[in-house]
């Protein structure tokens, strides 16, 4: 399995949850000294994506949660392999902000994973599932970051 050779896992506790309603971020109690890098993927306890590292000091890392309106992540569906960009909505669901194909084939209940379409993010990490409602398509996240206390950070081995 190639994944284990290219990436390493580091665990951390959520050190601080800033009570700022504008930006959905958390602070981890590890940083540069633990080889944490900007762009690293952050998973919740059930190994679902909850965010990405956006800022790192020696001993702390700031994570922008997927739910934040400034968050974007390349993703794909399991059944059809449809690729798109997911964006945060400051709520418990994500929106599809850009499709890779002209006539996307999206089915209700389909699982959504990372697509690996970036240098840092591996392919196939669970994010959530498709929910079609009133003609709109959203992605309901598998894991609620507000209930997570311990996280897993995935770092690409250079």
C-alpha positions in Angstrom: 0.0 0.0 0.0 1.7 3.1 -1.4 -0.1 5.5 1.0 2.0 4.4 4.0 5.2 5.1 2.2 4.2 8.6 1.1 2.4 10.0 4.1 2.8 9.8 7.9 0.2 10.2 10.6 0.6 12.4 13.7 -2.0 12.6 16.5 -2.8 15.8 18.4 -5.3 17.1 20.9 -7.3 20.2 20.0 -5.7 22.8 22.2 -8.0 25.7 21.7 -11.2 26.5 19.9 -11.4 30.2 19.3 -14.9 31.4 20.0 -14.9 33.5 16.8 -18.0 32.8 14.8 -16.6 34.3 11.6 -13.8 31.8 11.1 -14.2 28.1 11.9 -10.7 27.2 13.1 -9.1 25.2 15.9 -5.6 25.2 17.3 -3.6 22.0 17.7 -0.9 21.5 20.3 1.8 20.5 17.8 3.6 22.4 15.1 6.9 22.7 13.1 8.8 20.7 15.8 6.5 17.7 14.9 7.0 18.3 11.1 3.5 19.6 10.7 3.1 21.7 7.5 0.6 24.1 6.0 -1.9 22.2 3.8 -1.7 19.0 5.9 -5.1 17.2 6.1 -6.7 16.9 9.5 -9.0 13.9 10.3 -11.4 13.4 13.2 -11.5 10.4 15.4 -13.3 8.3 12.8 -10.7 9.1 10.1 -12.9 11.5 8.2 -11.6 14.9 6.9 -12.5 17.8 9.2 -10.0 20.4 8.0 -6.6 21.5 6.8 -3.6 23.1 8.5 -3.4 26.8 7.4 -0.7 28.2 9.8 2.1 26.6 11.8 4.4 27.8 14.5 7.0 25.7 16.4 4.5 24.3 18.8 1.0 25.1 17.5 -0.9 24.6 14.3 -4.1 26.4 13.2 -6.7 24.3 11.3 -9.3 25.8 9.0 -12.3 23.5 9.3 -14.0 22.2 6.1 -17.2 23.9 7.3 -15.6 27.3 7.0 -16.7 29.5 4.1 -13.1 30.0 3.1 -12.4 26.2 2.9 -12.1 24.4 -0.5 -11.0 20.8 -1.1 -10.8 18.7 -4.2 -13.2 15.7 -3.9 -14.9 12.9 -5.8 -17.8 10.5 -5.5 -17.4 6.8 -5.1 -20.1 5.5 -7.5 -19.6 7.7 -10.5 -16.0 9.1 -9.8 -17.4 12.6 -10.5 -14.7 15.2 -9.5 -15.4 18.6 -8.0 -14.4 21.2 -5.5 -16.2 21.3 -2.1 -16.6 24.6 -0.3 -17.6 25.3 3.3 -20.9 27.0 4.1 -20.3 27.8 7.8 -22.8 25.0 8.6 -22.8 21.2 8.8 -22.9 20.7 5.1 -20.6 21.5 2.1 -21.5 22.8 -1.3 -20.1 21.7 -4.7 -18.6 24.9 -6.0 -17.0 23.7 -9.2 -17.5 20.5 -11.3 -14.7 19.0 -13.5 -17.2 17.8 -16.1 -20.0 19.6 -18.0 -22.8 17.1 -17.1 -22.0 15.8 -13.7 -23.5 12.5 -12.6 -24.3 12.8 -8.9 -26.5 10.3 -7.0 -28.2 10.8 -3.7 -26.4 9.0 -0.8 -23.2 8.5 -2.8 -20.0 8.7 -0.6 -17.6 11.6 -1.1 -13.9 11.2 -0.7 -10.8 13.3 -1.3 -9.8 13.1 -4.9 -6.0 13.4 -4.5 -6.0 16.3 -7.1 -3.4 18.3 -5.1 0.2 17.7 -4.2 -0.5 17.5 -0.5 -3.8 15.7 -0.1 -4.0 11.9 -0.6 -6.8 10.2 -2.6 -9.7 8.3 -0.9 -10.1 9.9 2.5 -13.8 10.0 3.5 -15.5 13.4 3.7 -19.2 12.9 3.7 -22.1 11.9 1.5 -24.3 13.4 -1.2 -27.8 14.7 -0.1 -30.2 15.9 -2.9 -32.9 18.2 -1.5 -35.3 20.5 -3.4 -33.2 20.3 -6.5 -30.0 21.3 -4.6 -27.0 19.1 -4.0 -25.1 19.2 -0.7 -22.5 17.1 1.0 -23.3 16.2 4.6 -20.0 15.8 6.5 -19.3 12.4 8.1 -17.8 14.0 11.2 -18.8 17.1 13.2 -15.6 19.0 14.1 -17.4 20.5 17.1 -17.4 17.1 18.8 -13.8 16.2 18.1 -11.1 16.5 20.7 -8.3 14.3 19.2 -7.3 14.5 15.6 -5.0 12.8 13.1 -2.8 14.9 10.9 -1.6 13.5 7.5 1.7 14.8 6.4 3.3 14.1 3.0 6.8 12.7 3.5 9.2 14.9 1.5 
